Amino acid sequence: MDKNELIASYFSKTLSKADKKVFDHLMDTDSEFADDVLFHKNLKKSIQKEEQEATKKILQDFEQEKSSSFNYKKIVAASIIVLIGLSCFWYLNTEKTNPNKLFTDNFTPYRNVVQPIVRGETDNDLKTKAFVAYESKKYNEAISYFNEVLASEPSNTILFYKANALLQINKTNDAILIFQDNLKTQDAFQDKNLWYLSLAYLKNNNIEASKQTLSKLLSNHEFKKEEAKLLFEKLD
Amino acid sequence: MLESNLIEGLKKGDKHVLKHIYISNKAAFLNFAKKYPISKEEIVDIYQDSIVALRENAINGKIDDLKSTLKTYLFSIGKYMIYKKLKQNKKMHLVDDLLEFETSNELKAFNEINNELSQEQVQLQRAFKNLGQKCKDVLTLFYYRGFNLEEIMVELNYTNKDVVKSQKSRCIKTLKTMILKHNNG
């Protein structure tokens, strides 16, 4: 066993009796060896500190999550502003614009219809947390909660919201994969998946795919019919 | 969740379990700590340190054969930390109580949190932060979680033990170079 191995075994507490003797002897006689052991001891200590600080940081984040409660009024006000903005756009702006602008003009993350959130509610349920984060536009946080929900309960609906959040943080390709996958199963969110998929394609500048998806939506569904028509015309 | 599952989750660094333990005991802990002359912020801080210590003791296998419930154990860590704080704040006259704690069996091997690091250790921690994620993972598993090379190989999906071994010595070499550069520059 060379010196490095001796030190490694010392730290993983796997030194045999004979090796322990060699180890102790080296500690007494070989100052370079003793220094090296000290280095490893210090390293162990500093990693311990690093881990303690990281854990503490996680706990402090839990604490913050709990205190930042969801502001219902703000969301309603913001939604109204968005609605007014969008209507103005549809009525006033009929000229052809670039795909990115069309995307931002048309895209608002689909509203939460899954987990009703009551103001002041202190539910610790993961799904509620996910949607509180989603509604408060904390999309990164929402995504990690959605992932946790999905780990225990696969659901196309949750995936749909995750994809919406992904679009918000510019992970367009990931979002597209989810919408495409979701469309393989028939469910109540079929039309919504189509609409958001078309917007995601738009965001990626893939106009042809966006148009194809819009026409599927228009021919089979009622959801966002007016908006889809307008958008389709602009892309044409 | 079963207590043994909780301990297992703590060892693995499962954030879910950490959160579960943190949230499910917090109100009771705050209530229990109310009787001491410490501010709420300090109590929350102590509560967090207690959970950090709990996790560390789980990792070190010190509570594998826990006789009490996890909650009781957590609270005794917390109480110990409160006493220490009171002593620091010079509001503590019950020194005997603290002594009694220090010799109690359950807490005998309890790791102190917030120990000051030596200058070398501070330097090492700083250098460690600058390592790549792979190195951080290998070294943390080895030095903090007490994994041997084979366990690290399985945990991090390495192809064989020798790869882990050379990865580990590369990381240590990098650390040493960083420290050397820092000291010479």
Interface residues (C-beta under 8 A of the other chain):
Chain A: N4 A8 F11 S12 K13 T14 F39 H40 N42 L43 K44 K45 S46 I47 Q48 K49 E50 E51 Q52 T55 K56 I58 L59 Q60 F62 E63 N124 E148
Chain B: K15 H16 L18 K19 Y22 I23 V44 Q48 D49 I51 V52 R55 E56 I113 N114 N115 L117 S118 E120 Q121 V122 L124 Q125 F128 K129 L139 T140 F142 Y143 Y144 G146 F147 N148 L149 K168 S169 I172 L175 K176
